[in-house]
Amino acid sequence: MEIVFIRHGQTDVNKDNRLQGAKVDAELNDYGHEYARKAAKNFDESEFDVVYSSPMKRAVETAKIFTKGKKEINLDDRLLEFDFGDWDGMKMDEIGEKYPDVVDPWGKVNRDYVKYSKNGESYEDFDKRCGEFLDEMYRKYPDKKILVVAHGRLIRMMAAHYLTNGDMDKIDTPDNSALTKFSVKDGIARLVYYNRVLA
């Protein structure tokens, strides 16, 4: 199985450096549309056997741009972005000031954030749903090429599931519209590339 992940294009929430989780259903901004279209010109959708996307607007818009209307897009709730609970939509600057102990040196919220956002998703639950999706893809399409359009944290956790036993804090967030590819044989995954930019 080959599985390629594309992070959605830029939104105004990204641009404003706010947490954009499962409760923030933003659309692509003008730059996000333009950049995704530019990247999609260098992307061959025909090589994929099946396409999946998060049902969130920013992911579906990006999936349509990259597949150029030539592929059926399967929506899957397991591909929803990480749920930050009450913190969804908060500015990272404010979080860093109030809760510096849960912001890592790269300016990202770490696993301990749930001490303060009690209704947020845990890394363990996030890893579980990502793992269930990956396992199902391997069962259904062991010799196929799969395209998945989703979110920055989700792609981090997909990579972490394969590479670091679910420790997402060891993996950086891919750029908007960037690609990440894994090859899986006999249940063993290898990272082919991460955060590849086409535009």
Number of C-alpha atoms within 10 A of each C-alpha: 20 21 24 21 27 28 27 31 30 24 20 16 19 18 11 12 13 19 22 25 22 18 18 18 16 17 21 23 17 13 14 23 20 15 17 26 20 16 16 21 14 12 15 11 18 11 11 16 14 18 20 21 28 24 21 23 16 25 30 22 20 28 30 18 20 25 19 16 11 11 17 13 20 13 18 15 12 18 25 23 24 24 20 24 17 13 22 18 19 16 16 19 13 11 20 16 10 10 14 14 13 19 18 13 8 9 13 16 21 15 17 13 20 18 10 13 14 13 13 18 17 17 18 12 11 23 21 16 18 22 19 11 17 16 14 11 17 19 12 11 16 17 13 15 17 21 24 25 29 28 31 23 22 25 29 21 30 24 28 20 20 18 16 14 11 21 18 24 18 12 16 17 20 22 18 21 32 21 22 21 19 20 16 16 13 8 12 9 17 15 14 12 12 21 19 14 15 15 14
